[in-house]
Amino acid sequence: MTPEQEQFIEKTTQVIEQQGGQRIIGMILGALLIHERSELNAHELQDILHASRAAISQGCTTLEQIGFIEKVRRKGERKSYYRIREGMWEKITLQGVQKFTVLRETAELGLKVAPNDRLQEMQGYFQYWEEAYPRIIHEWQQRKKQP
């Protein structure tokens, strides 16, 4: 790994930690995103990240469970390889939409109990993003299809 690649992995790790994720998750994501090969096995991740086998295993299992990475096998090999799951970024975005829905519904409940401008703004804001996200995702999907 070059110093620049290591810096990228560290930045990815910091972003994941700021979002409440475990350090190893950010490290694995960073490595899978920046490495010249799109698929790495657990031993390679250990070497690149200077992490224990247990930490790599736990991090990969978590990332698999939340749908960020997938485990793949190569014909004739016993090792499993990990790679970023196709469509992961859209999945993250859709999770954000679900959060918007929960926040809008919370604001609507508050408006029934104690109507005020703060709750009205909250409800309107999150309703806007609930409506806008599907359009944005559709535009992204169309853009990806363009050469």
Summary of the structure (lengths in Angstrom):
residues: 147
radius of gyration: 19.7
end to end distance: 31.5
largest distance: 64.7
contacts: 396
relative contact order: 0.08
helix: 71%
strand: 8%
